[in-house]
Amino acid sequence: MVVHAQVNTNAPTVICYPPTPQHSLFFYINDRIKVQNEADAPFLLQPRSVVVGLQSCSVTLDVNRDHKAIRVGFHPAGMYRLLGFSMAEMIDGSYDAADIFGNEMNDINERLQEAQCFNGIKEVVEQFLLSKVKALKKTLPFDSAMLELLRLNGNISMEAVASLACLSLRQFERVSKERIGFSPKVFARLIRFSKAYRLRETFPNLSWTSIAYECGYFDQMHFIRDFKDFAGVAPGIIEKELENSPLRMQAGLRL
């Protein structure tokens, strides 16, 4: 996803960014963002390119005034296949991509700033990713099984997903923590929560009851619990935050 949002100088630029069920690679071409991981903690300026693991809770972003960025979202286990180490080590973490990929990433950042259009930006990132294909770790049935879990918005039994992965439940749990970072049950909860959050962003007139049903929540308490665990607040507070937010980071950036 390539986005460019120029925020009115009188508008606030601080927004909440909830967890998503994807590992990500971000490139910041113009203003770099600042991230606050906990309340009262300082905002930290991010590098030009950042590798981000799965998040267990929301963070606060200051996107500044001229937000021009690329986000590469990976399929389940995609980041593991690219980097080759346990994704459990990356939970709630963000890392300077130059520390991982070396001087090659500095060159990518320079080429992105020189690109004249969105297509040019896309080509730079695609060429970088395609250059890594031959070195990827091999795909497993687990990977397509977790993609199916994602497609079904987390609404499938863990026994069924483990069967698709050709693993016992114990093996499924172990492989999930290595290739995804979370256990399968927590990952399924994150998928459902993320869909609910994005529905609220995209269709603000939808009731929370309708959203809960659409996302497969048949128990109101589980719906509220997931919002408190991943967003840190109840759904009603999210509604007020979205109304006051200058940008919509999940459904797509908007002025």
Summary of the structure (lengths in Angstrom):
residues: 255
radius of gyration: 18.5
end to end distance: 16.3
largest distance: 55.8
contacts: 772
relative contact order: 0.15
helix: 47%
strand: 15%
